[in-house]
Amino acid sequence: MTIDARFAWAAACAALLASPATVLASDAASIRAEGPDGTVLAERSANVPTGGTTTLVDPISGQTTIVPNNRGTSFLVRAAEAAGVSIGFRVYNFGTPSALITRIGPVSSPLDWSWSWKLKVNHRETSVGSDDVVIRPGDTILWMPSVYGVPDSELDVVAPIVPRAVGEAFSIRVDRYNDNAVRTAGSAVTVTYAGQTVTTGSDGTATLTSVSGWSDVVASARHPGGIGNIRDSARACGFAPGRPEECGMDPLAVRLPDVAPSASITSSVGLVRASIIVGGRAISIEVPMPVRGRGPVAISPDDIRDESLTPRERRDAAGRLASSLAADLNARAANGDRSLALPSGVSWQAAWLSGSPYVAPLRPGESLMGIRTGGPRNTAAIQRRVRGLTAHLERCGIDGTATAVRRHGYAMTTLSPARVRTELVGCITGRDG
């Protein structure tokens, strides 16, 4: 496959889509690009190719370079093409040909080299050219302006995973990463959300008030090189009391608390122990850490063996424990635990399935309908499950989508939008709810 910048981008688009050499992996990496004055490539997930190459042709000199599809340059070109964003580049030969990104969307690096595009992977500046940077599933990729010799930083907004009721206060955190991926508190950062503007404190946190529907939480700070702003954004959602479907959430799953305030989480090798207080009594349970290739983590109400608790209390306790565990796993991933890292837009969430809360990697607006280890036999079973649910959706006249996905080594069935789950279950079982 060849991309020649002298031709119309539509021709390149056709060539990309027609390439028979590319085999897409089941996992994805996230990518975004920030210009001096705004986002030029909104954050998106893209499958990491396991084969194939892209040939880049310099629009002026005609010099060519061939880049594997899982490298930084090719990954940007393909992800941008899928988003309808064009890329500009030059090819230089310093012993071997190498591409240099000069434009992303409408923003070009200046001819005087006062700044240039920089690639960061997992918050770390790359030490080689983007043609040689290997992209792996789960990576977080950022292209941003950089001024030679001026240290800069990357912002990362951490917002609540579970939507909040309208009018409820919630906290966000802004982290600042240097080029060596060292995280510090993002203090004195301007944060905007739904008409609100606040400044983070010395600990990098700020408090906002939830509004109806989905809105961006945007953090912004001046670039130390004087070339605009450094920014990042996350999504937050608010819903009217009793109407979690306004945020696309499963009405049952949203009843699980984001964090059980009284929970205590400790861990040992391969295990995590969660403890809560129920009716003045300490309830604890020990479960394995989520590990790729092993079974999913679930907390059955039957595993809570305190005979003084009613079945409802055991169920509520299991939900609180699962929610607390999910929040703890997200915090560990945010603090750099690569074994728990998930693709962009995916987080650990507690979700009810067959009477037990599972801790599963889900996107906002997804409902969990099945989860197994990701072996070939289980993958086939999940695909059969999707076909069955799709048939039920059509029979019941419900506008929803069942999907087979692979995340963190699990084979999963998801349903979206999540709010249709109750309607679908009612139709299948012949009852409401």
N, C-alpha and C positions, 0 to 999 in steps of 0.2 A: 504494500500500500504506500502510495506517495502523496505527500501534501506539498503542493507548489503554491507559495504565497502570491504568485503572479496571477493565479486563476481565482475565479469567484469562490467565496467560501462555500457556496452551495455545492460546488463540484467536490470540494474536500469532504463535505458532509456525506455525499453519496458514496465516495470512496471509503470513508470510515465504516458506513453501514454495510457495505458490500464485502468487506474484508473477510475472507474465509479462514485466515490464519489465526484469528484471535479466539482463544477459549477462555470464557469468563469463569473466575473462581466463584464459589458460593458465598464468600465473605466480601465485605466492602471496606473501603477507606473513605474518610470524609475530607473534603477539600473546600476552601474558600479563598478569595483574594480581596484584599482591602487596598484601595488607592488612597492618595493623600486626602481626598475630600469625600470619600464615600466608598461603599461596597461595590466592587466591579464584578465579582462572581459570588453570588449568594451561596452560603454553605449548602452542600449537597453530598449525598453518598453515591459512590460509584464502585462497581465491581472491579477488583484488581485482576487484570488479565494474567493468565498463566503462560501465555505464549504469544508469538507474533511480534512484528516490528513495525515502526513507522519511519518512513523516509521523509526527511525535511529538506526542502530545497530553498536556498537563500534567494529572496526575491530580487536582489540586485546583482550578486556575483554569480549566481547559479551553482555555488558550492553546495554539496549535499552531505548529509550525515544520516546514518541509520541508527535508530534508537529503539531498544526493546520496549514493548508496550507497558511493562511494569516499572518504568523509570519515571523520575519526576517530570521531565519535559513532556513525554508522551501522555502521561496520566493527566497533566493539565490540559493538553490539547484536546484529548478525547472528552474529558469531563466538561470543558468549556463548550465544545461543539454540541454536546447533548443539551446544554442549557441555552444554546443560541448565542453564545458569546464568542467573538472572534479573537484570535491570538496573533500577535506579530512577533517575528524573531529574525535574527541574523545568524549565519553559520560562519564561524571562524575556524581557522586551521592553525593550531599551535602544536604541530607534530601529528595530531589526529584531529579530524573535524569535530566540532562541538557547537551545539546550538545555544544561543543566548536569547532569553525572552526579553523583548523590548516593549511589548504592548499587551495589555489584558483588557479586552473590551475597548472602551474609548480612551483609556488612559495609557499614554506612552511615556517611557522614561526619557528624560531630556537628552538632547544631543551633547550637551556639555558635561554629561555624567555627574551632575550635581546630586543625583540619586539614581538608584537602579533597583530592579526587582530582586528580592531576596526570598529564598525558599527555606521554610522551617518545617521540620517533621517532629511531631510529638514535643512541641515547644522548644526544640533544639535546632540551632542554625546548622545547616549542612556544611561539611568541610570540603566537599567536592562539587563539581558542576552538576546541574540538575539532570544532565544526560546520564550520569553515573549513580544517582541516588535511587536505590531500590525501594519501591513502595510495597508495603505488606498489608494484608487485611488487618483492620483495626487501627491503622495509622490515622493521625490527625494532621492534615497538611494545610499550611498557611503560606500564601504569597503576599508579601508586603513591601512597601518602599524602604530603602535603607540608604543612609548617607555614610560613605566610606569614612572609617575612623571615629564615628560617633556611636557609642553604645546605645541601643534602643531596647525596647521591651515589648512583650506581647500581653494583651489583656485577655482574661478568660472569665466570663460571667457564670456564676453558679446560682441558678434560680430554683425555686421549689419544683419538685417533680410532679406532685399531685396538685391539681387545681384547688383554689381557695374559693370560699363563698364571697360573693360581691360585698365589698365594704370591709373585708377582713384585712388586717395588717399582716404583711409577710416580709421576711428578711431575705436579702440577696447578698452574695459575697462576690467581690472582684479580686481575682488573683492576678499577680504580675509575674511574668516569666522572663528571665534574661536569656541570652543566647545559649547558655549552657543548661537550660531547662530548670534553673533554680527558682523555686516559687517563693514569693514574698507577698505580703498583704498589699492589695492595690489601693493605697490610701490617696485621698484628694482626687479621686476620679469622679467625673460628672456622669450621673446615671439618669436617663430619661425613661419614662414609662407612662403611656396613656395620658399625656399632658402634665405629668408630674416630673419635676427636676430636683434631684437631691445630690449631695456630695458624700462620698464614702468617708468614714472615719479612719482613724489610724489602724484599725483592725481590718480595713477593707470592706466593711459591711455597711448596709444602708437599709432603711425600712420604707416600704411602699404600701399603698392601699389597693387591693384588688378591684378591678373593674370588670364589667361584663364582657365575656368572649376572650379571644386570643389577642394579645398585644405583645410587642417586642420590648424587652428590657435591654436598653442600649447603654453600654459603658464607653466613655470617650476621654482621652487625655492627649494633650499636645505632644507631637513627636519632638524629641529632643533636638533633632536636626533641623527643626523649623520648616518642615515640609507638610504641614497639615496635622491630622489627628491619627492616633492609634485607637482602634475600636474593636469591640466585640459585642455580640448580642445573644440573648436567650429568649425563650418564649414563656409566657405565663398566661394563665387563664382563670377567669372567675365565672361562677355560675350562680343563678338565683337559688335561694334555699329550696332544697328538694328537687332541683333540676340539673343534676350533674351531666345529663346528656347535652346541655348547651356547650360543654367543653369536649363532647365526643367521648365521654367516659362511660364505662359500664356502670349502671346505677348500683349494682351489687358491689363491684370491686372498689368503687369510690368510697364506700363506707369503711374500708380499711384505713386506719390512720396513717398519715405520712410517717410520723415518728411517735411511738408511744413514750410520753415524757418520763414515765417511771421505769423505762426499760434500762437494763444494764447488759452490755455486750462485752464479752471477753473471748479470747481465742487462744488455742494451742495449735500444734502442728496439724493442719488439715481439718480442724474442728472449730466450731464457734458455739459458744454457750450464751443463750439469751435468757434473761430473768426479768419478770414483771411482778407487780403486786396486784393481786385480785382479792378483794374483800379482806384486805389486811394480811393476806397470806402470800408468801413468796412462791412463785411458780417458775420453775426453770426447765429448760430443755436443751439438749446438745444435738447439733446436726452437723453434717459435713459441710465444708466450704464447697461452693460450686467449682467443679473442676472439669475442664474440657474432656469429653470422651466418657464421662461418668454420668450416673443418673441425676435427674433434676432434684432440687431440694424442695421438700414439702414438709409441713408440720401438721400432722393429723390430730384432730381433737382427741382421738382415742389414745394418743401418746401422752396426754396430760392425765396422769393417773391419780390425781387428788380426788378421793371419793367424796369430799365435801362439796365439790362443785357440781352444779346442774349441767345437763348437756348444753344448754345455751351458754352458760358461763365458760365451759370448755371451748366451745366454738369461738366465742369472743376472745378468749385468751390466745387461741391459736392464731387468730387474725392479727392481734396486737404483736405477738411474737414475730410473725412473718413480716409485718410492716416494719418493725424495728430492725430486723435482719436486713431487709432490702435497703433501708436508709443507711445502715452501717456499711454495706457493700458499696453503695454509691460513694460514700465518703472515702472509703479505702481507695477506690478507683480514682477519685479526684485527687487524692494525695500521692498518686504515682504507682499504685499496685497494678502492674501490667497484667497480672494473671486474672484480674477482674475487669479489665478495660473492655468497653463495648463500642460498637460503631456509633458515629455521631447521631444524635437524636434518639438513641436507645438507652434505657436505664433499667436498673433492677427494680422490679415492682412486685408487690404481693398481689396475687390473683387467685380467686376461688376456682376450683376445678374438682368435680366429683366429691364435694363435701370437705375438701381440704384446701388451705391456702398454700399455693406454690410460690416460690421466689424465682421469677423468670425475667429474661431480658425482653422488654416490650417497648414499643413506641407509644406516645400519646395517641389515644383514639383507637388502640387495638384491644381486643378482648381475647384472652387465652382460651382456646377450645381443645387443645391437646398438646402434650409435650412428652418426649421420650429421648433416650440417648440417640445419637445421630448415625447409627450403623445403617447399612443398606436395607436390612429387613424392616427396621423401624421407619426409615425414610419412605419406603414403599407403603407402609401402613398409614403414615401421615398423609401421603398423597391420596390414598383411598378415602381417608377421612374428609379431605377437602372436596373430593368429587361428591361424596354423600351430602355434605353441608350445602354445596352449590345447588344440588338437586332440590334440597329442602327450601332453600331461599327462593328458587324459581317457583316451586309449587305453592309456597306461602305468599308469593307476590311481595317479597321483602327486598328492598333496595340495599343490598349489602354484598360484601366480597369476602369469601373464604380463601386464605392463602397459605401455602406451605413455605416455611422459611427455615433457614438454618442459622442459628446464632449460638455462640459459645459452645459449639459442639453438640447442641440439641437440635432435634428435628421437631418443629413446632407447627401447630395449626393455629392461625389467628383469624379473627373476624373483625372487620371494620365496615362502617363505624361501630364502635363498641356498644353504642346505645341500642343497636338492634338485637343484641343478644337475648334480652328478656323476651322480646316479641318472638324471636325464632324458637326459643325453648318452649314458649307457650304454644306455638303452632305445632311443634313436633309432638309434644306430650298431650295436646288437646286441652290445655288449661291456660289460664292467664298467669303471667309472671314466671 
